[in-house]
Amino acid sequence: MNKLLKITSIFLLVLNFGLVFSKNLKTNPIQNDTAHINIRQYKPLFKQEYTDKEFIYENKSSEKNIWDKLINWLHELFGGSNHNQHSVLNYATIDIILRILSIILIIFVVYMIVKSFLNKEAQWIFGKNSEQKVIQQEMFTQNIHEIDFEKLIQKAIKNKSNRLTIRYYYLWLLQTLSDQKLIEWDKEKTNSDYIYELKSTKHKNDFSYLSYLYNNIWYGEFEITDYTYEQAIHTFKKALKEFKNE
């Protein structure tokens, strides 16, 4: 009972103090703000000044190139999808495989180009600088006098091998000159060697011209026209006929 009276007395004392304090409290009146505010005007079309990529903060997805599309296609081909985590090959693996295959393909193409160039270069070097050796060793496993060049020529003409036809005519010419004892044929000899062996000036001139035709047609890096081909055959036939009558 006494405890309850004490609590009640304390509560009334605090309440009385609050009422007295509120009467003595002075409030400040609210004042109006009379300061002048400058309204900022934007420049006309000001947005155009901020269209550069430096002012773009949104992350835009880049457009997929052919390489990305190829990877996506292969990924889908092997059972992959955007939501499939159990595909046979993932994007990273496909990308690595394609890059390796691309490198191998590039190396192969470069190899074929270099090989082709070296073959042509070798043909030009060994043909010109060694004075156009008239006989390739691998062709003659038998004696030149035992070769039927007329038969070989007919076969080459049938196959439309114009260069090979001229080559056979030239070798047939060497065979004829050797049969007529005008030269001594040897597979290691060159055109210059045979020209030196010929005694007649006319023979030297005729053989020099025929050698010139052969070298340009057989070793030349250009397509011969039908006219040039027919003229060359006519010249060789005429020379063969003349040398056989010697």
C-alpha positions as CSV (number, residue, x, y, z in Angstrom):
1,M,0.0,0.0,0.0
2,N,2.8,2.4,0.9
3,K,4.6,1.4,-2.3
4,L,1.6,2.3,-4.4
5,L,1.3,5.7,-2.8
6,K,5.0,6.4,-3.5
7,I,4.6,5.6,-7.2
8,T,1.5,7.7,-7.5
9,S,3.2,10.6,-5.8
10,I,6.2,10.4,-8.2
11,F,3.9,10.3,-11.3
12,L,2.0,13.4,-10.2
13,L,5.2,15.3,-9.5
14,V,6.6,14.6,-13.0
15,L,3.3,15.5,-14.6
16,N,3.2,18.8,-12.7
17,F,6.7,19.6,-13.8
18,G,5.9,19.0,-17.4
19,L,3.0,21.4,-17.3
20,V,5.0,24.1,-15.8
21,F,7.8,23.7,-18.4
22,S,5.4,23.8,-21.3
23,K,4.0,27.1,-20.1
24,N,7.5,28.7,-19.9
25,L,8.5,27.3,-23.4
26,K,8.8,30.0,-26.0
27,T,8.3,29.1,-29.7
28,N,10.1,30.9,-32.6
29,P,7.7,32.1,-35.4
30,I,8.2,30.7,-38.9
31,Q,9.8,33.2,-41.3
32,N,9.2,33.3,-45.0
33,D,12.3,32.8,-47.3
34,T,12.5,35.9,-49.5
35,A,15.9,35.0,-51.3
36,H,15.8,35.2,-55.1
37,I,16.2,31.9,-56.9
38,N,17.8,31.8,-60.4
39,I,16.1,29.3,-62.6
40,R,18.8,27.6,-64.8
41,Q,17.8,27.3,-68.4
42,Y,19.1,24.3,-70.5
43,K,20.7,24.9,-73.9
44,P,18.6,23.9,-76.9
45,L,19.3,20.3,-78.0
46,F,21.7,19.9,-75.1
47,K,21.2,16.1,-75.2
48,Q,23.1,15.9,-78.4
49,E,26.2,16.9,-76.6
50,Y,26.1,13.8,-74.5
51,T,25.5,11.1,-77.1
52,D,29.2,10.0,-77.4
53,K,30.0,6.6,-76.1
54,E,31.9,8.1,-73.1
55,F,28.5,9.3,-71.7
56,I,26.7,5.9,-72.2
57,Y,26.8,3.9,-69.0
58,E,24.4,1.1,-70.0
59,N,26.0,-2.2,-70.9
60,K,24.7,-3.1,-74.3
61,S,25.1,-6.6,-75.6
62,S,27.5,-6.6,-78.6
63,E,26.2,-8.1,-81.9
64,K,27.4,-11.6,-82.6
65,N,29.9,-12.0,-85.4
66,I,30.2,-14.9,-87.7
67,W,32.7,-16.6,-85.3
68,D,30.2,-16.4,-82.4
69,K,27.4,-17.6,-84.6
70,L,29.5,-20.6,-85.7
71,I,30.3,-21.5,-82.1
72,N,26.6,-21.2,-81.1
73,W,25.6,-23.4,-84.1
74,L,28.1,-26.1,-83.1
75,H,27.1,-25.8,-79.5
76,E,23.5,-26.5,-80.4
77,L,24.5,-29.2,-82.8
78,F,26.2,-31.2,-80.0
79,G,23.1,-30.9,-77.8
80,G,23.9,-27.7,-76.0
81,S,21.5,-24.8,-75.2
82,N,21.5,-21.7,-73.0
83,H,19.9,-23.7,-70.2
84,N,21.6,-27.1,-70.7
85,Q,24.6,-27.6,-68.5
86,H,25.2,-31.2,-69.6
87,S,26.0,-30.6,-73.3
88,V,28.8,-32.6,-74.9
89,L,30.9,-29.5,-75.6
90,N,30.6,-26.1,-74.0
91,Y,31.3,-22.8,-75.6
92,A,34.9,-22.6,-74.4
93,T,35.8,-26.0,-75.7
94,I,34.3,-25.4,-79.1
95,D,36.1,-22.1,-79.3
96,I,39.5,-23.7,-78.6
97,I,38.9,-26.5,-81.0
98,L,37.9,-24.1,-83.8
99,R,41.0,-21.9,-83.2
100,I,43.3,-25.0,-83.3
101,L,41.6,-26.2,-86.6
102,S,41.9,-22.7,-88.0
103,I,45.6,-22.6,-87.3
104,I,46.1,-26.0,-88.8
105,L,44.2,-24.9,-91.9
106,I,46.3,-21.7,-92.3
107,I,49.5,-23.7,-91.9
108,F,48.4,-26.2,-94.5
109,V,47.4,-23.4,-97.0
110,V,50.7,-21.7,-96.5
111,Y,52.5,-25.0,-97.0
112,M,50.7,-25.7,-100.3
113,I,51.5,-22.1,-101.5
114,V,55.1,-22.4,-100.7
115,K,55.4,-25.8,-102.1
116,S,53.8,-24.7,-105.4
117,F,56.0,-21.7,-105.6
118,L,59.2,-23.7,-104.9
119,N,58.2,-26.2,-107.6
120,K,57.7,-23.5,-110.2
121,E,60.9,-21.7,-109.1
122,A,62.9,-24.9,-109.2
123,Q,61.6,-25.6,-112.7
124,W,62.6,-22.1,-113.8
125,I,66.0,-22.2,-112.2
126,F,67.1,-25.6,-113.2
127,G,65.7,-25.1,-116.7
128,K,67.2,-21.7,-117.5
129,N,70.5,-21.8,-115.6
130,S,71.6,-25.2,-116.8
131,E,70.9,-24.2,-120.4
132,Q,67.7,-26.2,-120.6
133,K,69.0,-29.8,-120.3
134,V,67.1,-31.4,-123.2
135,I,66.3,-34.7,-121.5
136,Q,65.0,-35.5,-118.1
137,Q,66.8,-38.5,-116.8
138,E,63.7,-40.2,-115.4
139,M,62.0,-40.3,-118.8
140,F,64.6,-42.3,-120.6
141,T,65.1,-45.7,-119.0
142,Q,65.7,-47.0,-122.5
143,N,67.8,-45.8,-125.5
144,I,66.4,-42.7,-127.2
145,H,66.7,-44.6,-130.5
146,E,64.2,-47.2,-129.3
147,I,61.4,-44.8,-128.5
148,D,58.5,-44.4,-130.9
149,F,57.9,-40.7,-130.8
150,E,55.2,-40.7,-133.5
151,K,53.1,-42.9,-131.2
152,L,53.8,-40.7,-128.2
153,I,52.9,-37.6,-130.1
154,Q,49.6,-39.1,-131.3
155,K,48.7,-40.0,-127.7
156,A,49.6,-36.5,-126.5
157,I,47.5,-34.9,-129.2
158,K,44.6,-37.1,-128.3
159,N,44.9,-36.0,-124.7
160,K,45.2,-32.4,-125.8
161,S,48.6,-32.1,-124.0
162,N,50.0,-29.3,-126.2
163,R,53.2,-28.7,-124.2
164,L,54.0,-32.4,-124.0
165,T,53.4,-32.7,-127.8
166,I,56.0,-30.1,-128.5
167,R,58.4,-31.8,-126.1
168,Y,58.1,-35.1,-127.9
169,Y,58.7,-33.3,-131.2
170,Y,61.9,-31.8,-129.8
171,L,63.1,-35.2,-128.6
172,W,62.2,-36.7,-131.9
173,L,64.4,-34.0,-133.5
174,L,67.3,-35.0,-131.3
175,Q,66.7,-38.7,-132.2
176,T,66.8,-37.8,-135.9
177,L,70.0,-35.7,-135.6
178,S,71.7,-38.5,-133.8
179,D,70.5,-41.1,-136.4
180,Q,71.9,-38.9,-139.1
181,K,75.2,-38.7,-137.3
182,L,74.9,-34.9,-137.0
183,I,75.2,-35.0,-133.2
184,E,76.2,-37.5,-130.6
185,W,73.2,-37.8,-128.2
186,D,73.8,-37.9,-124.5
187,K,71.3,-37.2,-121.7
188,E,73.8,-35.0,-119.9
189,K,74.3,-32.6,-122.9
190,T,72.7,-29.3,-123.3
191,N,71.4,-27.3,-126.3
192,S,74.6,-25.4,-126.5
193,D,76.6,-28.7,-126.7
194,Y,74.5,-29.9,-129.7
195,I,74.7,-26.5,-131.4
196,Y,78.5,-26.7,-131.1
197,E,78.5,-30.2,-132.6
198,L,76.5,-29.2,-135.7
199,K,78.8,-28.3,-138.6
200,S,76.5,-26.5,-141.0
201,T,75.6,-22.9,-140.2
202,K,72.1,-23.5,-141.4
203,H,71.8,-26.5,-139.1
204,K,73.0,-24.4,-136.2
205,N,70.5,-21.7,-137.0
206,D,67.6,-24.1,-137.4
207,F,68.3,-26.0,-134.3
208,S,68.8,-22.8,-132.3
209,Y,65.3,-21.6,-133.3
210,L,63.7,-25.0,-132.6
211,S,65.4,-25.1,-129.2
212,Y,64.1,-21.6,-128.6
213,L,60.5,-22.7,-129.4
214,Y,60.8,-25.8,-127.2
215,N,62.2,-23.9,-124.2
216,N,59.6,-21.2,-124.3
217,I,56.7,-23.6,-124.8
218,W,57.8,-26.4,-122.4
219,Y,59.2,-24.2,-119.6
220,G,57.2,-21.1,-120.2
221,E,54.8,-20.0,-117.4
222,F,52.0,-19.1,-119.8
223,E,49.3,-20.8,-121.9
224,I,50.2,-21.2,-125.6
225,T,47.6,-20.1,-128.1
226,D,46.3,-22.5,-130.8
227,Y,48.1,-20.4,-133.4
228,T,51.5,-20.7,-131.7
229,Y,51.0,-24.4,-131.1
230,E,50.1,-25.1,-134.8
231,Q,53.0,-23.0,-136.0
232,A,55.5,-24.8,-133.7
233,I,54.3,-28.2,-134.9
234,H,54.6,-27.1,-138.6
235,T,58.2,-25.9,-137.9
236,F,59.2,-29.1,-136.2
237,K,57.7,-31.3,-139.0
238,K,59.5,-29.3,-141.7
239,A,62.8,-29.5,-139.8
240,L,62.4,-33.3,-139.3
241,K,61.8,-33.8,-143.0
242,E,64.8,-31.7,-143.9
243,F,67.2,-33.4,-141.4
244,K,66.0,-36.9,-142.5
245,N,67.0,-36.1,-146.0
246,E,70.6,-35.1,-145.0
